[in-house]
Amino acid sequence: MKKFFFVFFGLLISCNTTGELKITNQWFRSAVKGMNTALYFTIENNTNQPDTLFSVKSSIADMVQIHETFVKDDIKGMRPVKYIVVNPHSKIEFKPGSLHVMVMNVKDDYKVNSSAEFDLYFKQKGEIKITARAK
């Protein structure tokens, strides 16, 4: 019976997901009405399970997409990606020249220090609402 208890208790500990998935360092480039901009942030997955960012939405623009920067034949470009997997106990940084969120055709002017809200959608965590400041 004691052996069963220790095995059961060990399994419970190994399934622990008490850590959290959090978003830090969020910011976006300032922009004027009709322009595109980009949103940057860091995802920290402090849980024992992978999670997947599959969508970002915001009312400040007509279209919002997860993008990556790539190089092919010495030409740099950007392309949309369907999702980003964040492994357990890891960080992924969205930054200039790398992963980012394209915010296309903004509906208003966003000067330095203005803010905007974004909704990030994850497979496990669900929706995370963030506020980012323009730089």
N, C-alpha and C positions, 0 to 999 in steps of 0.2 A: 504494500500500500504506500509506504514512504517513497519507493522508487517511482511509482505512478505520479505521486504528488509533485516530486521534483521535475519529472519530465513535463508534466502539464504546466507547472509554473514557468519552466524554461521556455516553453512554447509561447506562453503569454507575453513574456518579456521580449522575445524575438519579434513579435508582431506589434510591438509598441510603436505608435505613430504620434506620440505626444509632442514632438517638435512641431514647428510651424513653417509654413511657406510664407515668405514675406517679400515685399517689394521695397527697395530702398533706392536712394539717389536718383529719383525721377525728375526729369527736366525735358524741355523741348526748345527748339530754336524759335526765336521770335519771328513773326511773319505778318504780312499785311493781307487783307481780304483778297481771296482768289489765288493766293500762293499755296505752295506745298511747304510742309515743314516735317520735322522728324522728332519722334519721342524716344527718349533713352531712359534706361533704368537698369537695376540689378535685381535678378530673382535669386533668392536664397532658399533652397529647399533643405530644411533642417529636419525632415522626416525620414522614415525608413522606407518610403515608397517613392518611385518616380512619379512625376506629374507632368502634364502636357499643356502648354499654352497653345490654344487653338484659335483664339479670336481676340481682337481688341476693338472696342467701339468707343465713339465719342460723338456728342452732338455738335462739336465745333467744326466738323468737316463733312463733306459729301461722301468721302470714302476713307477708310482706315485699314491698312494692311500690314502684316508682319513681313519684313523684307530682310534679305541678306545682301551683302556686297560680295562680288566675286571678281576674279580675274580670269579671262580666257584670251589666249593669243595676245598677251600683253595689253589687252583692253579691259579697263575696269568698268563694271556695271552693277546694277541692282536688279533683283528679281524677287517676286513674292514667294513665300514659303507657307505651306499649309499649317505647320505646327512646329513647336520647339519642345523637345523632351528635356526635362530638368531632372537629372539623376539624384538619388538620395544623397544627402549631406554634400551638396555641391552648390556652386554659384554659376550663373550665366549672366554676363554683362552685355547689355545692349548699348552700343557706343558708336560714335562716328567711325565710318570706314569698316563696319562690321554688321552685326545684327542691329536692327532698328525697326521702329514702327513708322511707316509712311503715313502722314496725315495730309490728305490731298484736297485742295480747293477749300481752304479754311473760310468760314462764313463771316469772319470779323477780323479786325486788327488785333494782334497779340504782341504788345510791346514788351521790352525787358521788364521782368518782375510781375507781369500779369500772370494769371493762373488759369488752368483748364482742368476739367475732370475727364478721366478715362476709365473704362470698365475693361478689366482683363479677365478672360474666361479660361479656366483650367479644368481638365478632365476630372481630377479628384477633388480639388479644393472648391471648385465652382467659381463664382464671381468675386473678384477683388476690385473694389473701387479705389482709385488713387487720384490725388490732385498733384499736378506738376506745374512748375514755374517756368516761364520763358526766360531764356538767357540769350 
